[in-house]
Amino acid sequence: MTKADIIAEVSEQTGMSKKEVSAVVESFMDCVKLSLLERKENVYLRGFGSFVIKHRAEKTARNISKNTTITIAAHDLPSFKPAKNFIDDMKKSC
């Protein structure tokens, strides 16, 4: 499902125009990005899941084509962790 599909589905279910729904979806995504990138805060959506920041420590790796060792700097990555009841619902649907 793409963002356009989500906008069309929500528009159909709520009776709102696609333009209004698009603005809401964009605003939601901006809020999640702002929280993770700038505030370094996790986003918790009860019953759905969490967008969390995972820290990766500095590590060494090998470039086997050049036979060299490189250092990969420490960095943060966004991650999504589904809620327990969401996981249970997925298991039931199989």
BALOBA-1460 file (C-alpha; in Angstrom, 3 decimals):
// residues 94
<rec num="1" residu="m" x="0.000" y="0.000" z="0.000"/>
<rec num="2" residu="t" x="1.384" y="3.394" z="-0.956"/>
<rec num="3" residu="k" x="0.791" y="6.800" z="0.605"/>
<rec num="4" residu="a" x="-1.630" y="7.606" z="-2.233"/>
<rec num="5" residu="d" x="-3.563" y="4.409" z="-1.449"/>
<rec num="6" residu="i" x="-3.755" y="5.360" z="2.232"/>
<rec num="7" residu="i" x="-5.003" y="8.849" z="1.339"/>
<rec num="8" residu="a" x="-7.660" y="7.420" z="-0.978"/>
<rec num="9" residu="e" x="-8.804" y="4.859" z="1.628"/>
<rec num="10" residu="v" x="-9.036" y="7.394" z="4.467"/>
<rec num="11" residu="s" x="-10.795" y="9.854" z="2.182"/>
<rec num="12" residu="e" x="-13.364" y="7.200" z="1.270"/>
<rec num="13" residu="q" x="-13.914" y="6.118" z="4.900"/>
<rec num="14" residu="t" x="-14.217" y="9.624" z="6.367"/>
<rec num="15" residu="g" x="-15.838" y="11.535" z="3.529"/>
<rec num="16" residu="m" x="-13.065" y="14.135" z="3.660"/>
<rec num="17" residu="s" x="-11.489" y="15.375" z="0.457"/>
<rec num="18" residu="k" x="-8.244" y="13.783" z="-0.691"/>
<rec num="19" residu="k" x="-6.546" y="17.172" z="-0.372"/>
<rec num="20" residu="e" x="-7.510" y="17.452" z="3.309"/>
<rec num="21" residu="v" x="-6.488" y="13.864" z="4.049"/>
<rec num="22" residu="s" x="-3.198" y="14.391" z="2.221"/>
<rec num="23" residu="a" x="-2.449" y="17.408" z="4.426"/>
<rec num="24" residu="v" x="-3.221" y="15.371" z="7.573"/>
<rec num="25" residu="v" x="-1.053" y="12.425" z="6.480"/>
<rec num="26" residu="e" x="1.843" y="14.739" z="5.556"/>
<rec num="27" residu="s" x="1.502" y="16.544" z="8.891"/>
<rec num="28" residu="f" x="1.524" y="13.222" z="10.774"/>
<rec num="29" residu="m" x="4.687" y="12.099" z="8.998"/>
<rec num="30" residu="d" x="6.344" y="15.472" z="9.654"/>
<rec num="31" residu="c" x="5.511" y="15.185" z="13.374"/>
<rec num="32" residu="v" x="7.043" y="11.699" z="13.564"/>
<rec num="33" residu="k" x="10.185" y="12.836" z="11.694"/>
<rec num="34" residu="l" x="10.529" y="15.951" z="13.854"/>
<rec num="35" residu="s" x="10.221" y="13.929" z="17.041"/>
<rec num="36" residu="l" x="12.809" y="11.360" z="15.947"/>
<rec num="37" residu="l" x="15.309" y="13.623" z="14.162"/>
<rec num="38" residu="e" x="15.353" y="16.832" z="16.140"/>
<rec num="39" residu="r" x="13.929" y="16.055" z="19.570"/>
<rec num="40" residu="k" x="15.401" y="12.516" z="19.733"/>
<rec num="41" residu="e" x="12.089" y="11.319" z="21.218"/>
<rec num="42" residu="n" x="10.395" y="8.014" z="20.463"/>
<rec num="43" residu="v" x="6.812" y="8.038" z="19.130"/>
<rec num="44" residu="y" x="4.336" y="5.645" z="20.774"/>
<rec num="45" residu="l" x="1.014" y="4.851" z="19.070"/>
<rec num="46" residu="r" x="-0.947" y="2.676" z="21.506"/>
<rec num="47" residu="g" x="-2.378" y="-0.414" z="19.819"/>
<rec num="48" residu="f" x="-0.323" y="0.110" z="16.645"/>
<rec num="49" residu="g" x="3.356" y="0.335" z="17.498"/>
<rec num="50" residu="s" x="6.325" y="2.565" z="18.242"/>
<rec num="51" residu="f" x="8.770" y="4.486" z="16.128"/>
<rec num="52" residu="v" x="11.987" y="4.297" z="18.116"/>
<rec num="53" residu="i" x="15.565" y="5.452" z="17.727"/>
<rec num="54" residu="k" x="18.153" y="2.676" z="17.762"/>
<rec num="55" residu="h" x="21.769" y="3.585" z="18.380"/>
<rec num="56" residu="r" x="24.470" y="1.717" z="16.482"/>
<rec num="57" residu="a" x="27.925" y="1.774" z="18.055"/>
<rec num="58" residu="e" x="31.082" y="2.449" z="16.082"/>
<rec num="59" residu="k" x="32.440" y="-0.686" z="14.443"/>
<rec num="60" residu="t" x="35.131" y="-1.843" z="12.091"/>
<rec num="61" residu="a" x="34.313" y="-3.521" z="8.803"/>
<rec num="62" residu="r" x="36.255" y="-4.962" z="5.900"/>
<rec num="63" residu="n" x="36.186" y="-3.906" z="2.281"/>
<rec num="64" residu="i" x="36.988" y="-7.286" z="0.752"/>
<rec num="65" residu="s" x="37.398" y="-5.963" z="-2.784"/>
<rec num="66" residu="k" x="40.278" y="-3.677" z="-1.694"/>
<rec num="67" residu="n" x="41.339" y="-5.834" z="1.270"/>
<rec num="68" residu="t" x="41.173" y="-2.891" z="3.673"/>
<rec num="69" residu="t" x="39.606" y="-2.239" z="7.051"/>
<rec num="70" residu="i" x="37.264" y="0.726" z="7.486"/>
<rec num="71" residu="t" x="35.593" y="2.262" z="10.517"/>
<rec num="72" residu="i" x="31.858" y="2.839" z="10.463"/>
<rec num="73" residu="a" x="30.975" y="5.741" z="12.747"/>
<rec num="74" residu="a" x="28.353" y="5.463" z="15.487"/>
<rec num="75" residu="h" x="24.917" y="6.512" z="14.261"/>
<rec num="76" residu="d" x="21.216" y="6.432" z="15.051"/>
<rec num="77" residu="l" x="18.576" y="4.655" z="12.974"/>
<rec num="78" residu="p" x="14.794" y="4.921" z="13.029"/>
<rec num="79" residu="s" x="12.979" y="1.673" z="13.690"/>
<rec num="80" residu="f" x="9.363" y="0.528" z="13.967"/>
<rec num="81" residu="k" x="8.279" y="-1.933" z="16.642"/>
<rec num="82" residu="p" x="4.693" y="-3.184" z="16.291"/>
<rec num="83" residu="a" x="2.470" y="-3.367" z="19.370"/>
<rec num="84" residu="k" x="1.834" y="-6.765" z="20.950"/>
<rec num="85" residu="n" x="-1.866" y="-6.807" z="20.052"/>
<rec num="86" residu="f" x="-0.988" y="-5.815" z="16.457"/>
<rec num="87" residu="i" x="1.381" y="-8.792" z="16.276"/>
<rec num="88" residu="d" x="-1.312" y="-11.062" z="17.754"/>
<rec num="89" residu="d" x="-3.827" y="-9.857" z="15.157"/>
<rec num="90" residu="m" x="-1.335" y="-10.597" z="12.370"/>
<rec num="91" residu="k" x="-0.816" y="-14.116" z="13.709"/>
<rec num="92" residu="k" x="-4.591" y="-14.715" z="13.835"/>
<rec num="93" residu="s" x="-5.050" y="-13.599" z="10.213"/>
<rec num="94" residu="c" x="-2.709" y="-16.292" z="8.853"/>
